Structures are given as structure tokens and as C-alpha cells.
């Protein structure tokens, strides 16, 4: 009478160099790489006369065809075993997802396979932490490069032309230049830029820059045009110390007489940039002397409104240092 083969690791009949677990009645889905010795842990290894060992045809108990560890039914057994382990894994996964934790909290919900949607944008009107970018203030002009802001007068706009030097605002309307050749003359403009001179002091920079700027606007421009017929003479109206953006600077103002048209006023204020570099910068002004042009009081108001970026624009700081 043959003995039933006990549970243990035995050579897998379907996979060479692999052992599969025999549970005493059927093959299971558990397998491993072939070991040096077989058998069940704690039991004697297989020997020539041993009681235990891999199932052999003569030791396997009689059962319906296709149900034993050997023979033509192995493929069916393996398929059933694979299906069983998939089912066991699914049940285990469901238990983990639906079961509560040790603290007795509510069952967890299975995670969704779809990506987590991004949170909706906060409503600025209902959220204390929302900080949307504010729209450009039409009354304040900002030169981030040089670290200043200044007031934009009524009827003025930010320049968009690539021909402008520095950050510029000017009167919105244009007119035919009195010297001819262009219809792009404007009654007023203000520009902010780094000083383009080797002069070491604000006074020297202002006095050198105003000559260059007056020629550019009322003399011969960078394109070789003379929209105002050139400069015939000039008069110094102001040359004084001037505090701007919390820095000690210098202001020079000229009145120029041109070959065509009413002429105008040019002004340069030089001072250390508040941007942190310490380099000198200039703010330039050019106003026509025509009745339809902005008055000199507007020039003074814009000059007094210059502030470091981040501080409110407005008020007067230009008189805190008296004439030099």
C-alpha cells in the first residue's frame, strides 16, 4: 500500500530548476528556486530509502485523472492555482482598503486611479491669503531696473517705441514737428535710465547729461533729423542740489531756443539709484514751450513724486535740500 506524499518543496514538473510547494493533496501556487536538498523543514532530507521525498507516480494516491501533481492535468492545476492566488490577493487588498486601522478609525476608501485634480484657484474676494497681481496703476510709472517710481500726469502714457532711451512716459497726442519731416513730436516726455557718463558726482552727471539730452530732443536726433530746426541758444534756469528718492542728487534745467517752433525746456536730475547698486542714474524731462504743452508746474510735480520702488508716490521731496 502506497503512502501519501507529505507537504513539502518538490521539483516543479512544469518548470526546471524550480521547486513548488505540495500541500499534501495538491500543488500550490508557491514556488522558489531549486535548493540543494528538498523536503519539508524539520524533516529528514530525501534518501534512497527514505520515507519522504518528491511525489513519484507510484506513491501518489489514486485520484481522478488530471488532479494529481503529475500527469496531463498539471496545466489545469496550475491555471486553477494561479486563479486562486489572484483571488486571494484581491481579497487581501479589499481587506486592507476597507478594514479600519488599529485605532478604530473609519474604514479607508480605496484610492482613485485618476490623477488628483489641482485645487481651484482661490477667490481673491473671499480668501485672506490670495494675492493676485494687481493691474498696472495708470497713475504710477515704475522703472524696476533702476528702482524708482514716479507719478504719471493726466493725459500721459507709457512709451512703447523701441526708439526711446530708457523707461519713458510721454503725452498721449502727437503733432507735426515744426521743423518738418515727422508727425511724431510730443509736447512732453520723461525718461528714467542709468547715467551714461564717467562723471563721479551727481552734479557733474547732471550738467553733462542735460547738454546731450537737449541736443537729442530739440537739436539733431539719433536718426539725423532736426524736428525743431536745431538749437540756436539755451539759458540755464536752475542748477541746484536736489533730494530725490531719499538720495542727495543734483538738478539742472535749461530753456532752449530752436530754429523752428516755440522751443522748450529740458531738465536732468542725477542721483544714486535706489536699486542697491549705488550707480548714478538720471531722470530726464523735455517739455515744449507751447501754450498747449504741460506747464513747468507739472515738471516740478513729477520730479517731486520720484520714490524708491515700494514706497508711495506723491508729495514733495525736492525742496528738502536747498539751491547750491
Residue pairs with C-beta under 8 A, 6 or more apart in sequence:
2 58
2 59
2 60
2 61
3 51
3 59
4 24
4 25
4 59
4 60
4 61
5 22
5 24
5 52
5 53
5 54
5 55
5 56
5 59
5 60
5 69
6 24
6 40
6 43
6 52
7 21
7 22
7 23
7 24
7 40
8 21
8 22
8 38
8 39
8 40
8 43
8 52
9 19
9 20
9 21
9 22
9 32
9 35
9 38
9 39
9 40
10 19
10 20
10 22
10 38
10 53
10 54
10 55
10 69
11 18
11 19
11 20
11 34
11 38
11 54
12 18
12 19
12 20
12 31
13 69
13 70
13 74
14 74
14 75
14 78
15 31
17 33
17 34
18 31
18 32
18 33
18 34
19 31
19 32
19 33
19 34
19 35
19 38
20 27
20 28
20 30
20 31
21 27
21 28
21 30
21 31
22 28
22 54
22 55
22 69
26 67
26 68
26 69
26 77
27 69
27 74
27 77
27 78
27 81
28 81
29 81
29 82
29 84
29 85
37 45
37 46
38 45
38 46
38 53
38 54
39 45
39 46
39 52
39 53
40 52
43 52
44 50
44 51
44 52
46 52
46 53
46 54
47 53
55 68
55 69
55 70
57 70
60 68
60 69
60 70
65 71
65 72
65 73
66 72
66 73
66 76
66 77
67 73
67 77
69 77
97 107
97 108
97 109
97 110
98 107
98 108
98 110
99 107
100 106
100 107
100 108
101 108
122 129
122 130
123 130
124 130
124 131
124 132
138 152
139 151
139 152
139 313
140 149
140 150
140 151
140 152
140 313
141 149
141 150
141 151
141 152
141 158
141 167
141 169
141 190
141 192
142 148
142 149
142 309
143 149
143 166
143 167
143 192
143 309
144 309
145 167
145 194
145 275
146 167
146 192
146 193
146 194
146 273
146 274
146 275
146 281
147 245
147 273
147 274
147 275
147 276
147 308
147 309
148 192
148 245
148 273
148 274
148 281
148 283
148 306
148 307
148 308
148 309
149 305
149 306
149 307
149 308
149 309
149 311
149 313
150 190
150 192
150 283
150 302
150 305
150 306
150 307
150 313
151 301
151 302
151 305
151 313
151 314
152 158
152 169
153 188
153 294
153 298
153 301
153 302
155 171
155 172
155 173
156 169
156 170
156 171
156 172
156 188
157 169
157 170
157 171
157 172
158 168
158 169
159 167
159 168
159 169
159 170
159 189
163 222
164 191
165 191
165 193
165 216
166 191
166 192
166 193
166 194
166 284
167 191
167 192
167 193
168 189
168 190
168 191
168 192
169 189
169 190
170 186
170 188
170 189
170 190
171 186
171 187
171 188
171 189
171 293
171 294
173 186
173 187
174 183
174 184
174 185
174 186
175 183
175 185
175 186
175 187
176 182
176 183
176 185
177 183
177 184
177 185
177 227
177 228
177 261
178 185
178 227
178 228
178 229
178 258
178 260
178 261
178 262
179 225
179 226
179 227
179 228
179 229
179 230
179 258
179 259
179 260
179 261
180 227
180 260
181 225
181 226
181 227
182 225
182 227
185 227
185 228
185 288
187 287
187 288
187 290
187 292
187 293
187 294
188 285
188 286
188 287
188 288
188 293
188 294
188 298
189 217
189 285
189 286
190 283
190 284
190 285
190 286
190 302
191 283
191 284
192 281
192 282
192 283
192 284
193 281
193 282
193 284
194 273
194 279
194 280
194 281
194 282
195 205
195 209
195 270
195 279
195 280
195 281
195 282
196 209
197 204
197 205
197 208
197 209
199 205
199 208
199 280
201 250
202 248
202 249
202 250
202 270
202 271
202 272
202 280
203 241
203 250
203 270
203 324
205 250
205 268
205 270
205 280
205 282
206 249
206 250
206 251
206 252
206 268
206 269
206 270
206 282
207 239
207 250
207 252
209 268
209 270
209 282
209 284
210 252
210 253
210 254
210 266
210 267
210 268
213 266
213 268
213 284
213 286
214 231
214 234
214 254
214 256
214 266
215 231
216 222
217 228
217 264
217 266
217 286
218 228
218 230
218 231
218 256
218 258
218 263
218 264
218 266
218 286
219 226
219 228
219 230
219 231
220 226
220 230
221 227
226 259
228 258
228 259
228 260
228 261
228 263
228 264
229 258
229 259
229 260
229 261
230 258
230 259
231 256
231 257
231 258
231 259
232 257
232 258
232 259
233 256
233 257
234 254
234 255
234 256
234 257
235 254
235 255
235 256
236 252
236 253
236 254
237 253
237 254
237 255
237 265
238 251
238 252
238 253
238 267
238 323
239 250
239 251
239 252
239 253
239 324
240 250
240 251
240 322
240 323
240 324
241 248
241 249
241 250
241 251
241 321
241 322
241 323
241 324
242 249
242 250
242 251
242 269
242 271
242 303
242 318
242 321
243 249
243 317
243 318
243 320
243 321
244 269
244 271
244 283
244 303
244 306
244 317
244 318
245 271
245 274
245 306
245 307
245 308
245 317
246 274
246 308
246 317
247 271
247 272
247 274
248 271
248 321
249 269
249 270
249 271
249 272
250 269
250 270
250 271
250 324
251 267
251 268
251 269
251 303
251 318
252 267
252 268
253 265
253 266
253 267
253 285
253 299
254 265
254 266
254 267
255 263
255 264
255 265
255 289
256 263
256 264
256 265
256 266
257 263
258 264
261 288
261 290
262 288
262 289
262 290
263 288
263 289
264 286
264 287
264 288
264 289
264 293
265 285
265 286
265 287
265 289
265 296
265 299
266 284
266 285
266 286
267 284
267 285
267 286
267 299
267 303
268 282
268 283
268 284
268 285
269 282
269 283
269 303
269 306
270 280
270 281
270 282
271 280
271 281
272 278
272 279
272 280
272 281
273 279
273 280
273 281
274 308
274 309
275 309
283 303
283 306
285 299
285 302
285 303
287 293
287 294
287 295
287 296
287 298
287 299
300 318
303 318
304 315
304 316
304 317
304 318
304 319
305 313
305 314
305 315
306 313
306 317
307 313
